[in-house]
Amino acid sequence: MWSDRLHRRQFLRLAAIAAGTAGLAGCFTPLYGDPQVVRGGGSAQAALRDLEIPEISGRTGVVLRNELIFLTQGGGGRAASPTHVLRVALSIDTVPLVLNTSAGRPAAQSVSLIGNYMITTVGSNEPIHRGSAFATASFDRTAQRLASDRAIVEAQERAAKELAESIVTQVAGWYATRPR
């Protein structure tokens, strides 16, 4: 008898949860959703294709810009008719993580990239959106100088690719939620 009540309570509890979540199901808009399929949703992917990305100084800046172009254009090169410009100011910092006390130098380090970005309309310097993103990558230092130098370069490349993904996700979210 009490087992039957327990099963009924569980069923009623699950039914209440399902009814509550069904009411919220229409509130979800996919980030890269098609506006013809989801009413009221903006097409962030189409807006990303209309971004112009000017050069970013430094070797890591070149890697970051190339990755941003790849992620926004889908591998199709630069924007054909850009409507907005995405400017990124990049700062790089290297921090020692582990010190090798016998050698007197770091055994492991971390590269931190901070990208402060701004979106403007083409032909204007007035920002319509600002944001910031960061990425880190760690690497090991060895006694071999060339190997350590290459490890730094590869860590900066990994961090630049991660930073590009973070910036594109933030910009796509802004495009998807901004009022039209």
Buried (B, 14 or more C-beta within 10 A) or exposed (E): EEEEEEEEEEEEEEEEEEEEEEEEEEEEBEBEBEBEEBEEBBBBBEBBBBBBBEEBEEEBBEBBBBBBBBBBBEEEEEBEEBEBBBBBEBEBEEEEEEEBEEEEEBBBBBBBBBBBBBBBEEEEEEEEBEBEBBBBBBBBBEEEEEEBEEBBBEBBBBBBBBBBBBBBBBBBEBBBEEEE
